[in-house]
Amino acid sequence: MANHEDIFKKVISHAKEYGYIFQSSEIYDGLSAVYDYGQNGAELKKNIREYWWQAMVQLNDNIVGIDAAIFMHPTTWKASGHVDAFNDPLIDNKDSKKRYRADVLVEDHVAKIEAKIDKEVNKAAKRFGDAFDKEQFMSTNPRVVGYQEKANGILKRLGKSLENEDLADVKALIEELEIADPLSGSKNWTDVKQFNLMFGTKLGSTAESALDLYLRPETAQGIFVNFLNVQKTGRMKIPFGIAQTGKAFRNEIVARQFIFRMREFEQMEMQYFIKPGTQKEWYEAWKEKRMKWHLSLGMGEANYRFHDHEKLAHYADAAADIEFKFPFGFKELEGIHSRTDFDLANHEKYSGKKLQYFDPEENKSYVPYVLETSIGLDRMFLAVFSNSLQEEELENNTTRTVLKLPAVLAPTKAAILPLLKRDGLPEVAQKLVDDLKWDFNVAYDEKDAVGRRYRRQDANGTPFCVTVDHQTLEDETVTIRHRDTMEQQRVNMSEVKGIIAKEVAMKEWLKRI
Ligand code: GAP
């Protein structure tokens, strides 16, 4: 089996080859950690966004959506804590001159210990067969228990040092664990320093009057500053939510791993405004709700897990990640944060405007608490895309590359293929395209042998191929080929729309949540 690095390289090259993702400004040799979405990528991204938006806004009568500007008054970021606390600890290697996030170096070290645990578990599972009890093994096997304690101890110490801003201890930890530069192997490190991740820019045409601005590092603040506008004009009653999707910008220290960590990316965030004191129950409820949303896409329960934060962001009293098994291991896909009244209370303080809710049941006003769900759209794209890309061994000793995208998210729902480029078959196929295009994105393809066209559509992620042949001219039937099973069925042309709709309709997928 190919190793993780090879699989990830294949993901990146496939995304380019099939018009999903290109390096930004490629003709000028690109821009680090900035990417463009191609003709298929833009569709897949739009479908993921829509799947999130419908689940949040359309299906919850107490959640509404907004679209706030990227530019915000600079005081916003003072109030939100980003000017003072939106930092990452960086460390440079003196020999290679490479820069790293100090916490990520330690976390990667822990991931290696966790990989050892996985190896022991897999070995034992093979040895014991059906009688294997994973939980019991994990809690009693001395080697596994030792690894687990070591990993927990390291993460605990890292969390504590970061919380106390004890950067000297973070460096001491890196030295004690003998962590080397992953590229050069050198252990010659500088001290750990804090680095603010916000991009600065200027608003205004003259040097004297220009206002220093930041590009928003999260979309959430556009929701907080509009809390009262939406609550009053929408006559919203607590609990209620405000959702938003949009671009965010972070000057990431290390922006590796393709679209996993970008400098310009898109977030899908929802702030749920609640009564103070109820945050624990809403935190649990939203963790469960969001996991169900993920699972509804059918990408495998084993690919997800929760990870509770040891180190809390400056605004949170509880936080967990939904992690996904990317080609490079389990990593954060979405965050669920209990943000208390941190943001609204600070915006009150800095703006001098009351940001309170009058609760008719309690007969008093208060600053609501907030429960946030925050997912990166690009990161979700990578989860879907990398999980869907598969190499399959076929019975005739050949392989096929297939992009098994959840049909609801696929950019093109069906390809219509005339078997031959003559005998009136293209005209019938084109008529079918003209009929289906009102409901779905469909493609027409008449080039090459039909087998090659099937493979092309498999690699493109198209769930259905519909072939028009000579029999079609006689009895108006066509074959529908299903991407995942490669099964073909002969149906009347009039049934095609219904068959596709049943498999791709967002409504049907959303019902699984
Ligand atoms: N408003 C809360 C917030 O922004 P976060 O954990 O910093 O929280 C939320 O970010 C999500 O945004 C992450 O779980 C991730 O999916 C996505 N994200 C964050 N930084 C990113 C980056 N540099 N590139 C791509 N996605 C990113």
Boltz pocket constraint, residues with backbone or C-beta under 6 A from the ligand:
constraints:
  - pocket:
      binder: B
      contacts: [[A, 217], [A, 218], [A, 219], [A, 220], [A, 250], [A, 252], [A, 259], [A, 260], [A, 261], [A, 262], [A, 263], [A, 265], [A, 266], [A, 267], [A, 269], [A, 332], [A, 333], [A, 334], [A, 335], [A, 372], [A, 374], [A, 375], [A, 376], [A, 377], [A, 378], [A, 379], [A, 380]]
      max_distance: 6.0
